[in-house]
Amino acid sequence: MTGLSNFDAYARYYDTFYADKDYESECDFIERVFQRFASRPVHKVLDLGCGTGGHAIPLSRRGYVVTGVDRSPQMLQGAKAKAAWAEQPLTLCEGDICQLDLGLAFDAVISMFAVISYQTTNADLAASFRTARRHLERGGLFLFDAWFGPAVLAQRPTDRIKVIEDHGETIIRLATSTLDILQHTVRVNYQVLRVRGDRLLDDVVESHPMRFLFPQEIAHYLAENGFRLAHWCPFMALDRSPTEHDWNIAVVALAE
């Protein structure tokens, strides 16, 4: 991913904190998008910001030929290990989604779990959309999810804590947030503590700036970078329009 201060340290705990994330249901949603909006059958998929393979591996298991790209070598190591354990063929590449050029065309490009919201500058947002377009032929499908500006401003970020017990250790994630309404960003400051008994084993501090996006902003940057907006909806709710209650939205675009 681009825009991260030091995602590799946090990556050590990524799968632990998102073990309860329902990737299979999210892949069901992705397939519904393919079936409803793709102009041709989807076989080859490029996953921009694939992380540890949470979507790429289930999609591979369902018969798609998936190429995953991520900026973090640690995240890719996790994806590689999980793909090997699942005996799923995956092509994995280290790269920045703002600059990537594989010289290949895919039927669909996906960018999930708010990867696009990590593109906090206009230049990076446009560049990430150009990367998606570069890897699609005319009519190819681009699906991403992002933080929805109206909901972020209505609900406002809150401080959070998550505690996980893992093999005799306690892993604590503290998250505090700073909202910048002029830059359309939320800076999420993480501290991760790993404790065994009264011993502190690890203390990771990272800052993740996240951009929230507005409808006309999305439409503009898609059009400027070779796409036609086909649909938007709350993430996982294909048949409903986004409201200020929907922090995450999904956006479907087709390559012009």
SVG drawing of the C-alpha trace seen along z (x, -y; Angstrom):
<svg xmlns="http://www.w3.org/2000/svg" viewBox="-31 -23 41 51">
<polyline fill="none" stroke="black" stroke-width="0.4" points="0.0,0.0 1.1,-3.5 0.9,-6.3 1.8,-4.1 4.3,-5.3 5.7,-1.8 3.0,0.8 5.5,3.7 5.7,3.5 1.9,3.6 1.8,6.4 3.1,8.9 -0.3,8.6 -2.5,8.1 -4.0,11.6 -4.4,11.8 -6.5,8.6 -8.6,9.5 -9.1,13.2 -12.8,12.6 -13.1,10.7 -15.5,12.6 -13.5,12.8 -15.7,15.5 -18.8,13.3 -16.8,10.4 -15.8,12.6 -19.4,13.6 -20.1,9.8 -17.2,9.4 -18.6,12.2 -22.1,10.6 -20.5,7.4 -18.7,9.4 -21.9,11.2 -24.0,8.0 -21.6,5.4 -18.8,7.1 -19.1,6.7 -17.4,10.1 -16.8,13.2 -14.2,12.5 -11.3,15.0 -8.1,13.0 -8.2,10.7 -5.6,8.2 -5.8,7.5 -4.2,4.1 -3.2,3.9 -3.7,7.6 -2.3,7.7 -1.9,11.2 -4.3,12.6 -7.6,12.4 -9.5,12.0 -7.0,13.3 -6.8,16.8 -10.6,17.4 -11.0,16.1 -8.3,18.4 -10.0,21.3 -13.2,20.3 -11.4,20.7 -10.1,17.2 -6.5,16.6 -5.4,14.0 -2.3,11.7 -1.8,9.9 0.2,6.8 1.2,5.1 3.9,2.6 4.7,4.5 7.1,7.5 5.9,8.7 2.3,8.8 3.3,10.6 5.2,13.2 2.0,13.8 0.0,14.2 2.6,16.6 2.6,18.8 -1.2,18.9 -1.5,19.6 1.0,22.5 -0.9,23.9 -4.2,23.7 -2.5,25.2 -3.7,22.3 -1.7,20.9 -1.2,17.2 1.1,14.7 2.3,12.2 4.3,9.0 5.8,6.3 4.9,2.9 3.3,-0.5 -0.1,-0.7 0.6,-4.3 3.4,-3.2 2.7,0.5 2.9,1.6 2.9,5.4 2.4,5.1 -0.6,7.4 -4.4,7.0 -6.9,8.5 -10.7,9.0 -11.1,7.2 -9.1,5.1 -10.1,5.1 -8.7,3.0 -10.3,4.0 -10.3,3.1 -10.0,-0.6 -6.7,-0.5 -7.9,-3.4 -8.4,-5.5 -4.7,-5.2 -4.2,-7.4 -4.3,-10.6 -3.2,-13.1 -5.0,-13.9 -1.9,-12.8 -1.8,-9.4 -5.6,-8.9 -5.4,-9.7 -2.3,-7.5 -3.9,-4.5 -6.9,-4.8 -4.5,-5.1 -2.8,-1.9 -6.2,-0.1 -7.0,-1.4 -3.6,-0.4 -4.3,3.2 -7.7,3.4 -8.9,3.5 -11.9,1.4 -15.0,2.6 -12.9,4.2 -14.3,3.8 -12.7,2.0 -14.1,2.5 -12.9,0.8 -14.1,-0.2 -13.3,-3.4 -14.3,-5.5 -17.4,-7.5 -17.1,-11.2 -20.7,-12.0 -20.6,-9.1 -17.2,-10.0 -18.3,-13.6 -21.7,-12.5 -20.4,-9.8 -16.8,-11.1 -13.9,-8.8 -13.8,-7.3 -10.9,-5.9 -11.0,-2.2 -9.3,0.7 -9.1,4.4 -7.8,7.2 -6.9,10.6 -5.7,13.6 -3.3,15.7 -1.4,18.8 -0.9,17.5 -0.2,13.9 -2.3,10.8 -2.2,8.5 -3.7,5.1 -4.4,2.6 -5.1,-1.0 -6.4,-3.3 -6.8,-7.0 -7.9,-9.2 -7.4,-12.8 -9.9,-14.2 -8.8,-16.8 -11.9,-18.1 -10.0,-20.3 -7.6,-17.5 -10.4,-14.9 -8.3,-12.7 -8.3,-10.8 -5.0,-10.0 -5.3,-6.7 -2.6,-6.2 -2.0,-2.6 -0.2,-1.2 0.1,2.5 1.3,4.1 2.1,7.8 2.3,9.1 3.0,12.4 2.2,12.3 3.9,9.1 6.4,9.0 6.1,6.6 7.3,8.5 6.6,6.0 5.4,2.3 4.6,1.1 3.6,-2.4 2.3,-3.5 0.3,-6.2 -2.0,-5.4 -3.5,-8.4 -6.8,-7.6 -8.7,-9.6 -12.5,-9.8 -14.1,-10.4 -17.2,-12.1 -19.5,-11.0 -18.7,-13.7 -15.0,-13.5 -15.0,-9.8 -16.9,-10.3 -14.5,-13.1 -11.3,-11.1 -12.7,-8.0 -13.7,-10.0 -10.4,-11.8 -8.5,-8.5 -10.4,-6.5 -13.4,-5.0 -17.2,-5.3 -18.8,-5.1 -21.3,-2.1 -22.5,-1.8 -21.9,-2.7 -23.5,-1.2 -22.7,-0.5 -20.0,2.1 -21.7,5.6 -25.1,4.1 -25.3,4.1 -29.0,3.0 -28.9,-0.1 -27.7,-3.7 -25.0,-4.9 -26.1,-7.2 -24.4,-9.0 -24.7,-5.7 -22.4,-3.8 -18.8,-4.3 -17.5,-2.1 -18.8,-2.2 -18.1,0.0 -17.6,-1.6 -17.9,0.2 -16.4,-1.4 -15.9,-0.2 -12.8,-1.1 -13.7,-3.4"/>
</svg>
